Amino acid sequence: MSYNENLIRDKVRLARGKWELLKLISTNCGIRIGYLNIPAILLADDTTLLSASPKGLQGLLDCVQTYACKWRLKYNGTKSCVLAFNNNTDVDIKLGNTKIACKTDTIYAGTLITNNNKTFERTKNAAKKLKKNLHSLYSAGVNPKGLTPITNTLIWKRFVLPTALYSCEVWGQLSNSEIELLERTQRYVARYIQCMDKYSPTDSTTSNLGLWSLEAVIDKFKLLFFGRLCRSKSGTTHKKLFNMCISQFILDENAEHSITYNLITTLVKYDLFSFLETYVNEDYIPEKVLWSKIVRQSIEIYEENRWKSNLENRNELKRYSKIHPTLCEHRLIRLTVLYPDAKLELLVLVALGSAAIKKATCTLCNKQSLDIVKHLIMECHVLLTERNNISTHQSRHVNTFSQYVTTSDKKGTDAVNVISAMPLHS
């Protein structure tokens, strides 16, 4: 088939799609939001029909069936479903002669949608997908013994996160339990990449890799989505709906449950509300590249200040705040790129520096210390020879210190106990 024939076929398909959409709009059976009549949402080859009543939905399906008969198409009604967002879940809806089943949830555009307006399961699925996608890359080197932590972190940010958090910009306001679930997943990944124990301090685990919180990552997607909405053409349905929601916000109408309201609160959170005012008054928003830079810088400042504030409130991490004073990749982790053969030894040093200052007993000299890491590295007389050898035999002797600690914490949160099980080179 020639290029011209393919082009003609694409134009015919596009014309048919427009004809179908115009027919759906002409039925006036779609859901009405303000002055807008929205009968359908089209995403690639998936079509979602929207209506405020079973009768209206049946009218839309009849229109689709007429279109299918006219163009000799065949729709499979058994692959479709009906979601009723009210108490009337027993509705008789048909596509031709096929009855469409009523369900309580479905997956659309990779996102779980339920008819009870609860979102925890959707977020839970995203958290599971994060871990699943990460471990699926194990054979490709995304593991502690494979690629460097810097490379693994880059894969996490550029490939794993975007796929698992697809469409997160329209998730709306997440509950505290949902946010904690996502953050716990990222902490698991950060510890996995750095060979750290699950009890290692939260504030040092992700910051060693220069990672933002996942809440901030989702906020970034939301703000970029806000920019795309502002730059979209005024004649599109989503732009009209967006402008209408902004008008409701300005008029102090009940708009708190809309996605637009959540976008506005995100702007306020990062001191970007002035851009909404500029858009309303002057119909201006920075172009794509500039807006992306503004968003990134604003979130970086917010995350840095939040992280430093958390460290200041934790006396047990005072040493760590001096070793790693900025929210970026740890200097020793950067060295793993230059010295990949010493990667695991460098990660031991990172774990020692990241450990919280806690009381523990040295099993060599039987002395209690308020800072067991400092005691082992600088004070324990039994390890005097090992300490002297560190400077001449590089960092591989550091793992000697990890063998002789009994922690006073029942959960085993002491740093050296944490790294004792790590796979180290001799």
C-alpha positions, 0 to 999 in steps of 0.5 A: 500500500502506498503512502498516499493510500495510507494518508487517505485512509487516515483522513477517512478515519478522522472524518468518521471519528469527527462525525461520530462525536458530532452525532453524540453531541447532537443527542444532548444526552451527555453529562452537563457541566455548567453550560458544557454538554460532554457526551464522550471522552476519547483516548486513542481507541478507547471511548468513554460515554458520559451521561447523568441518567441511564436513559441518556446513556442508552441514547448515546449507545444507540447513536454509536450502534447506528454509526457502527451499522452505517460504516459496517463496524462491529463493537464488542459489548462484552468488553465494555462496562457501566459504572453508576456513580449513585445507588442505582447500580442495577441498570439495563444498558445495551449496545445493540442486542448485547447487555453491558455489565455493571461493575464497581470499578474499571481500569481506564488509561492505566488508572483504576476508577471506582464508583465509590469515589475512594482512591486508596486502591488506585494509589495502592496499585501504583505503589505495587507497580513501582516495586514490580517495575523496579524488580523487573529490571533486576536482570538488566543491572538495576540491583545493588550488585549491578549498576551504580546507585547514580544510574539506578536512581536515574532509571528510577526517576526517568522510567519507573516513576513515569509509568507507575504514576501515569495520569497522577496529575488528575488524581486530585488531593491525596490523603495522608495515608496514600502519601505515606504509602507512596513515600514508604515505597520510595524509601524501600527503593532507596534502601534497596539501591544503597544496600541499607537496612529497612530501619535506616533513618528516613531523612537520610535514606532518600536524600543520599540519592538527591530524591524528592518526596513522591508527593513533590514528584506528583506536584511537579506533574500537576504543575506541568499539567496546569501549564498545558491547560493554560496554553491549550486552544480556547475552543477545546472542551477541556480548556472551556471546562478549565476556565469555568472551574477557575471562574467558580474559584474566583466567584467563591462557588463550590469548587473544592472537589474539582481537579482545577481547585487541587491545581490551584492549591498546588500553585499556592503551596509552591508560591506560584499563585501569581502565575494564575493571576497573570493568566486570568488578567492577561491570558499569559503563561510562560512557554513550556521550557521556561515553565518547566524550569520555574516549576523545577526550581520552586519545588527544589527550594521547597524540598530543600527547606523541608528536608533541612527543617526535618534534620534540625528537629532530629538531634540524632542526625546532627552528624549526618547534616554536617556530612551531607548538608544539601539535598543532592547525590551524596559525594561518596555515591558520586565516587561509585561512578569513578570507582565501580570496583569499590562501590560496596565499600563506599556504600558502607561509608555512606551507611555509617555517615547516614546512621543516627547517633544512638546508644549501643554496647561494643561487644569487643571492649564491653563499653557503652557509648552514646555514639557507637559509630564514633566509638568504633571508628575512633575510640575502641582500643581493640580495633586500633590496628584496623583503624591504623590500616584504613588509611593505607589499605583504603576503605575495604577494612571498614566492614571489620567495624560492622561485626562487633556491635550489639545494639540497645535498640530491640528493632536493630536500628543501630547503623552498624548493626544495619550494615552488618548483613551487607555483601562486602568485598574482603 
